[in-house]
Structures are given as C-alpha cells and as structure tokens.
Amino acid sequence: MLNCRTMLIETGQVFVIDYTKTDCSVIRRYYRPDGDVWNDMPSTVGFILE
C-alpha cells in the first residue's frame, strides 16, 4: 500500500483538535510534531497547557 499523505504542519508548530462527544461536551487536545518518526510515519507529541 502506497502512503501519499504528507505532513502539512511544520516541525515545532502546534495544532489543536477539538473532539465533540455524544453529550455535546468538547475535549480540546494540543499536539506538536517534533520530527520523530514511528513505523516510518511522522509522529506527534500531545501536551497539556498549564
């Protein structure tokens, strides 16, 4: 299987994903690509803002 997806976010940039649950509450998660690779795919690191 050929993987044609590319990383659209640069290393070090932060992106946010809001997950909307079935009860309409929202969970916000922050992620950052640090240039790490796992199984030949770029990976991200999740973190918490304090």
C-alpha positions in Angstrom: 0.0 0.0 0.0 1.4 3.4 -1.0 1.1 6.2 1.6 0.7 9.5 -0.2 -0.1 11.6 2.9 2.2 14.4 3.7 2.8 16.3 6.9 1.1 19.7 6.4 2.3 21.0 9.8 5.9 22.0 10.2 8.1 20.6 13.0 7.5 22.6 16.2 4.2 24.1 15.1 1.2 23.5 17.5 -2.2 22.3 16.3 -5.4 21.8 18.2 -8.1 19.1 17.8 -11.5 19.6 19.4 -13.3 16.3 20.0 -17.1 16.7 20.3 -18.6 13.9 22.4 -22.1 12.5 22.0 -23.3 14.6 25.0 -22.1 17.7 23.1 -19.2 18.4 25.5 -15.9 19.2 23.9 -12.4 17.9 24.7 -9.5 20.1 23.4 -6.2 18.4 22.8 -2.9 20.1 21.7 -0.3 18.4 19.6 3.2 19.2 18.2 5.3 17.4 15.6 8.9 17.2 16.9 10.4 15.4 13.8 10.1 12.0 15.4 9.2 9.0 13.2 7.4 5.9 14.3 6.8 3.0 11.9 8.2 5.1 9.1 5.5 7.8 9.7 5.9 11.3 11.2 4.5 11.3 14.8 3.3 14.0 17.1 3.5 14.7 20.8 0.4 15.6 22.8 0.8 18.1 25.7 -1.3 19.9 28.3 -1.3 23.7 28.7 -0.9 24.7 32.3 
